[in-house]
Structure formats: structure tokens, C-alpha cells
Amino acid sequence: MDKPLIIQSDLTLLLETDSNLYEEARDLISKFAELVKSPEHIHTYKITPLSLWNASSSGVTKEMIIETLKRFSKYELPENVIFEINENIDRYGKVKLIKDSEGNYFLYSDDDILLTEIFYNKNVSKFIQHRKDRNHILIKPNYRGHIKQALINIGFPVEDLAGYEDGAFLNIELRNNTLFTNIEFKLRPYQEEASAIFYAGNSPKGGSGVIVLPCGAGKTIVGLKIMSLLKTETLILVTSVTAARQWLFELLDKTNLTEDQIAEYSGEIKNIKPVTVATYQILTHRKSENEEFKHFEIFNKKNWGLIIYDEVHLLPAPVFRMTAELQAKRRLGLTATLVREDKKETDVFSLIGPKKYDVPWRELEKQGWIAKALCTEIRIKLPNQLRYKYSISSDREKFKIASTNPVKIEITKKLIEKHKEDNILIIGQYIEQLKKISNELNAPFIYGATKNFERDELYKKFKEGKIKILVISKVGNFAIDLPDANVLIQISGTFGSRQEEAQRLGRILRPKKNSNQAFFYTIVTSETKEQFFAFKRQLFLTEQGYKYVIQNG
Amino acid sequence: MLSKMDDFNLSLIYVASFVLHNKLKYNLNKTTLNLKFKKLANNLKINPEQIEYAFIYLKNQGIIYNNENFFDVNLILLQNLLKKFLKTESPKNVIIIQPNFEIIAKPNIALKDLFYLAQFSILKEKDVVYKFKITEDSLWKAFCSSWSDKKILNLLSNLTDKQLPENILFTIKEVYKRKAEILLGKIGYFIIAKKFLIQQLEKDAEFKKLILKKISPSLLLLDNTIPIIDIYYKLRQKNFFPELLTEKISKINNEFILKLNNEEIENLYSAIITLKEIAVEHKISVQYNILNNLINKLDKIIQNNIKSNAVKNSIIYQTELKNSIKQNILKTLKSYIKIPAYASPNKISEEYKGENPAQKLNDMKSLLNFAIIHKMLVVIKLKPSYKNEGEEYLAEPRYIYKDKVYAYIKNLKLEKSFKFKDINFIMLPT
């Protein structure tokens, strides 16, 4: 049988998806390598020190890794790969983080020379109080997260055995039938698996980390399941009021929690109850730059046993800093993509925790858990009268002129005609352009200035099928749950934002009742700056395994 | 699997591909060049010295050469050099083309196919497998040489058993369609393009500074005091796909000309005839053949059109009018092309009799720059000293760096540097 794996000497693994051994190989290598990209034929994984330490922390040995690589490798295993694996795995666990009965945190190691090296490292020493003895270093209170981050940066991953503080008890159970629709409620296998890996039998090996699942794959459900396993008061941080309300709805619908146990903490309502859903905006709100973030007090208002960070790839920097001081709390990050436009992926790993679970989008699509998406880019010309304006404009203006090309409205109308039976979202960047489309199509428009109750009302009507077309600005990029939307027409975007492309596609990936087919259209003005950025966005989706069709409009 | 014997040839291909897809200035200093080689060697996981040696070897063979002050590769010469190694065939399914524009070539790929892939895609990495990346620029470069969309698609489909991703297919065809949408020629400098593209260039805040005169709706005359290759890349930055007019370009002209309408062809015809006259008068270009070629083609098209009555009444075919238009353009051109006064052989020695050393240095540099841009030969006469007796060299200046000019001495077949302070005078050969 043809082996599916090519192992490069830079520790990159190329896995051929056509092979009969693909699935078996994928399941094994994903335990110690990070999935970097998954285009159609070959998926790329990378073995990194972090991925090896994560593997090691979950009990994978170097012998198991090398054996797996040898078993699936098409060509001879490069010598240095074996060396690197041995070297990195041996480093994990040499330094441990422990807690004494008085609640003091120590770095501990059998290797006192290594501990001396750490003690004198200037990036680490600022978090150290003193050296207790040859094998113990006392660290300053509240610097558990910082020291872990600093040690990872210098190549000494800490095995954190200090455990977590148990939060206040809260009896959370999942319902067998949903409250509002009374249909059977059961977790999908991958949701069960993700929850179990995170929970890790309530041992210190679990309890913190990130679960990466595509939009539409039910990340919220995984969150609910973990809450029911930990049975503790929980703070949930989300990106918007709409998302907060969707969480609250899910909590009522799928758990035994009642309205008096759950609360919203946002710009509009500021309640705190055993399960509180707060927005990132309210947490980072302050009147002036010099002021403290007064809403951070929510972290201390209750004895939270779990903090859930929804859409963790959007976590704002101040919340990151706060999180470094919350290492004694269990932390769950949920996201569809670990790609951060600010490149702070490693901070997510250090402060929230390692990636605990990840499934390629296409895998869930194959299994029917998310809709199949057909991505089409429609290229149109810039009308002659705009060419002049375009050629004399600055780059930023050029992008705007191309993005707001009026021909896009005509193409949108044609697409709507083609999909007249479908539920269509039209999403874009420029408010004026969207207003114009909304007027011409006589379709409602949701944007930043739309009041929350109006948004909720429109989303509700769309879900009920009373509205077939909804025009939304980038407020619709994240965390809105419109399960029946099956066509998305993207008429403009934020330059080359890959994360935005993924989120927008995610809006239509909820599994569909009939053909389970979704259509993602991007309308792009050809031979302009917009095409250049659209190419970058397109590249991201192809690397997630989506085929792209390009058509001339 | 490629054998050890192929190692050297492989490094020649790596270097050639690197030079082909990177804009390397010819006067790049050695430290910077070596840093780039080091990075390349790192990506390819080979010894940097191997890369450096391959580069010197290709340069000595004339395969890597100075093209308008940039390094370029003569692919035909390289193919001849590698001829006997390019016979082996690759097995089927030796490459995988991914929708993210990546080509992965397995270790058992034949040298020949690596050589071809490296011409239209960028070799990013060589480890157990080779990784190439197709970009719009890499395709455009290939289309400017001997590649066509069909040729690339044929090669790719011969090497893989999987369907070519649709977005890649579209991109290859699209870039090919846009190839030669702008033709860039020397003699002064001129740009030929469709009317609306010319209008777009005229309006472009940055580009319009380079325009001297619009002499026909589809022909712009440009400032010829900066290297043409800079204009070439400037156009690319603006998302155009320019094509430099060279001796080999005739077949492409056909395709381009077919994109023009009758009015554009007629105007172009007059303008090009005029350009040729200017070129002849000032002995400033080696591009007569190109112009003749263009003139013949345009003439043929116009004649055909007349036969088919398409433009029977066109004013361009009323001879008197045609001549008067010509005279008019000629007059305009003469007043706009920047040819240094001393470029005329009769005046050159007079100019250098001036006593002002700073003025002399400036004049020498201007003349040399002019000769470099137009690939002209110059006579360099040295001052007599205890080392020499005031030798005279017929040389093709390549580039100026600090206080020296580097030139290729034709009869000695070597590159030599001259300090400005040692030069008595420079002149254009009569």
C-alpha cells in the first residue's frame, strides 16, 4: 500500500489525502503535530517544540511518535527529525510548577544546574521571589501565567501541576430534550470527544486550552458540556450583545439552568449571576486611556470555576493581560480559527492554554455535520467612468472604489434571481454601498447603528423564513446564528483579512435540512487592488480545503 | 530519484530560477548578493558556496547577464548547457498542484521538468520534496519568454494525474490574456497600449511624471533618462502586464495588434514609422528590426482592411495627409526625446575639452548612463600615466558604481572597471 506521509527535514509533514491510510495517519500525527493548512490534495502539519510538549503532556512518548512517522513515511526519515523529537520531548517536564499547602507557587526541578540557569535568566528572574533550595524557586504571587509564558519563550516548557482553584459549585446538567422545541438533544461524537479531552477526568492535565471547531460545528454545545462536567459557576466572554443573547438562549434551551441563574453583562445590562455572559467591549471599556478597566472587577465578583473565551482569536490585548493573572481558574477558548491578524497565536497558547482539539473543516463537511460550501469568485470590470477616478486615487481610495463598484449591485440581483428559493445574506464593508443595495432590493439592513432589539427581531424573522434576504455590515461577521442561511454574497471585505473570510463563510455552514449545500459568492473588481486582496483571502480558504471557482461576471 | 551527479545541474537551475524571479540589480554589492544566496541556500538546504559557485559559473557562461542593469537569465543558453541531462522523463503523478497555488514535486521528478517548472513558478523550498509557488508575476515572466498558457497547462497535466484546480486554470489563462497589454519599447521610450489603458496611465499621479508626450491615442513617449527596466517594474506594480519589445517578440505583436481597433492601428503605424526615422537619424538603437517588423505587420493589417473595405475611407490612406501627419509627429518627437547634445560624435571631444573637472565628470556620467540604457558601445580613452600610454578601449558600459564605471571590453572579452579620474575622455564611436 502506498504510504501517505512525506517528512521534510524541517519537521514539516505532508500528508496525502487520497491514500487509504490517510485517516489512520491523520489521527495519529495530529497528536503531536499542528495542522498548518489543509488544501485539497496534501495537508501540511508541523512538528514544533510546543506541539511535542503538548503531546508529551497528554502522555505521548517519543518512541510512539518516531514509530508513527516510520510507519507512514513514503521516504526515509531524515536523521535530524529523530534528533529534534528526542531533544524536545526530553525537555518537557524537566521543570514543574507546583503549589504548597500555603498556596505558594514553586518551580521545581531535579536538575539544579538547569534551575540555576533559569534563576539567572533576565526574562524569567523578574517573576521570581527567591530560590528556596537547590531544587525549588519561589515565584511571585499572581505571576503563574507570566512565568509559564517566559519559560516557554526560552525553551523550557513547564509542567503545570499546581492545579486549579475550584469555583463555587453549580449544578449544571444537560437536558435530554431541548426546552423550547422539545426535540431530542444529543452531542455529536466529535463534541463529546472535544469535551472529554478538555476535561481530562478533572485532572490538572486538562482544564485549560483551546478547542478549534469550524463555524456551525456547535462550539457552544461543547462549552455547555464542559460546564456540565465541571459543575461550577462560569463566566463566559463573547464578542457582541447578539452573541451574548444567543449563549443565554442556548443555556436555557439545553441545560437545566433557569433565568434567575444566568445573566447578561453588557453595555445595556449589567447583571452578575452564577453564569454570566459578558462582552469583550464592556470589559475593555474605559472613559479615558489613563483610567483603569473598571469592569475587570467582574473577574473577582464571584468565585468563578471556569472562564470561557468565545471567539478566542478576537480576545483583546487587555483581557489577555488579565488572563495571565487568572491561571488558577480553568480556561476554555473556543474558536473557528487560531489565525489572529495580530499574530498573537502563541499568547493564546501560553495564557489560555494549548490547543486541545481541532478538526479540519472538510472532515466535518464529509461527515455531514456542516454544510458543503461551494466558493465562487465573480470577477467584474470597473466601469469606464470610474477608471479615471481609480487611476488618480490613493491606494486606500482605489480599494474603496473597486470594492463599491456599482456593477456589483447588478450581479447581486442576478445571484438573488438564481437563488430565489434560498435564504440569502449579503455582507459587506461599506455602509453606503450596503444601504444602497438594501434600498434597491427592499431588504432589511443591519449595521452598527441598528439597535439590539431591532437586530434580534430581524434575525428572528430571518430564522422563521419571514425574511429571505438580509443585508449586514461587518457586525454580522461573528457569532450570529442563522442556521438556515445557505447563500452568502460578499460584496466587499476588509482588505486581505483571512480571519474575516473564514468567519463569513462560517455564517452559512450550519447543516442544512435538504441538500446540505451552501453557496459562498465573492464579487471582486478585476485588475484592481481589490483583486489583489481577494486573492489573499481566497488563499486562506483554499488552505482550509475549499475549492474556488472563478467566473467572469 | 535524482542522482548526486545531478547536484551541480540542480544548483544551476536553482540559481537561474532565483535570478529569473527576483529583481536583482546588476550593481548589487557582493555582501548583499551573498546574503541573498545564503537565504536561498538555506531554503534549499544546500551549501551557500554551491549557490555562489553556480552563479559565477552561469555568469561566466553568459547565461546570467546584464539586462538593463538587472540580472537576467538566457534560458536558451541554459537549456543548451543542460541538454544532455534533460533527456530523462518523469513518471506520471510526480507533481501535485494544490488550489493554494503550490506545486509539490516528488523526489523522482526528472531534471528536465524541474527546469521547466522553475521557469513559470518560484522554487520556494527543496527538502525531501520540491515546493514551487505559482504567482501572477512568475506567470507573467514566463509569458514574456517562450511560454504560453497552453504550454504550461500541457506540462502540468502531463506531470499530474489529478485535475488542475479551477482557480489556477483561470489565473493562468487570465494572466496570459493580459500579457502584452502594454508594449514597452526603446527609442526615447515608448509605450503602446489600448486607448483606455493609455488614458489610465496618463491619469496615474505617479506614472504621469514619466510621460513626455502622447503622440497618438495608443502611444506614449516616456522620459528616457531612467532605466527602462524601472518603468517595466513600475507598470507591474500598477498591476499592468507590460512586455518589453525585443527582437524575438514578433509573434506576440500579432496577438497584441489584433486587440487594437482600426483607428488605433493607423495612429500607431504613423507613430512607429516616425520613431524609426528618429532612431535612424540619431543612431541610438538596435531596435530597427523590431520597428520594421511592427511596421510590416501594421501595413499588412491595414492593407487587408482596405481590401475588405473595412477602412476604405480612412484618412491615413490618403497619402498626402499621411505624410503631413508623419511630419507633424516627427517634429513633436524631436522636441521631446531627451538626447544629450554631446551624444553626437562630432561634438563629444569638444565637450570634454572643457576645463571644469566637475562638469566633465557629470558629462561623462550622463553619456555613460545614456549608453548603458541604450546598450551602446563607447570609446574610453585613458589618461597617459606611468602604467599605461593612454590606451583606448571599445567598450559596452554596464553600470556605474561609486567612482568607477564597469564595462565589457568586446575584443578582450572581459569585464573591466575604469576609475573616472583615469579617463581622459569618452566618446561614441563614429
Boltz contact constraints between the chains, C-beta under 6 A:
constraints:
  - contact:
      token1: [A, 6]
      token2: [B, 128]
      max_distance: 6.0
  - contact:
      token1: [A, 6]
      token2: [B, 129]
      max_distance: 6.0
  - contact:
      token1: [A, 8]
      token2: [B, 127]
      max_distance: 6.0
  - contact:
      token1: [A, 8]
      token2: [B, 128]
      max_distance: 6.0
  - contact:
      token1: [A, 9]
      token2: [B, 127]
      max_distance: 6.0
  - contact:
      token1: [A, 39]
      token2: [B, 98]
      max_distance: 6.0
  - contact:
      token1: [A, 39]
      token2: [B, 99]
      max_distance: 6.0
  - contact:
      token1: [A, 39]
      token2: [B, 100]
      max_distance: 6.0
  - contact:
      token1: [A, 40]
      token2: [B, 99]
      max_distance: 6.0
  - contact:
      token1: [A, 41]
      token2: [B, 96]
      max_distance: 6.0
  - contact:
      token1: [A, 41]
      token2: [B, 98]
      max_distance: 6.0
  - contact:
      token1: [A, 42]
      token2: [B, 96]
      max_distance: 6.0
  - contact:
      token1: [A, 75]
      token2: [B, 128]
      max_distance: 6.0
  - contact:
      token1: [A, 387]
      token2: [B, 200]
      max_distance: 6.0
  - contact:
      token1: [A, 388]
      token2: [B, 203]
      max_distance: 6.0
  - contact:
      token1: [A, 391]
      token2: [B, 200]
      max_distance: 6.0
  - contact:
      token1: [A, 391]
      token2: [B, 203]
      max_distance: 6.0
  - contact:
      token1: [A, 391]
      token2: [B, 204]
      max_distance: 6.0
  - contact:
      token1: [A, 392]
      token2: [B, 203]
      max_distance: 6.0
  - contact:
      token1: [A, 392]
      token2: [B, 205]
      max_distance: 6.0
  - contact:
      token1: [A, 527]
      token2: [B, 239]
      max_distance: 6.0
  - contact:
      token1: [A, 539]
      token2: [B, 100]
      max_distance: 6.0
  - contact:
      token1: [A, 542]
      token2: [B, 99]
      max_distance: 6.0
  - contact:
      token1: [A, 542]
      token2: [B, 100]
      max_distance: 6.0
  - contact:
      token1: [A, 543]
      token2: [B, 100]
      max_distance: 6.0
  - contact:
      token1: [A, 547]
      token2: [B, 99]
      max_distance: 6.0
  - contact:
      token1: [A, 548]
      token2: [B, 167]
      max_distance: 6.0
  - contact:
      token1: [A, 549]
      token2: [B, 166]
      max_distance: 6.0
  - contact:
      token1: [A, 550]
      token2: [B, 167]
      max_distance: 6.0
  - contact:
      token1: [A, 550]
      token2: [B, 170]
      max_distance: 6.0
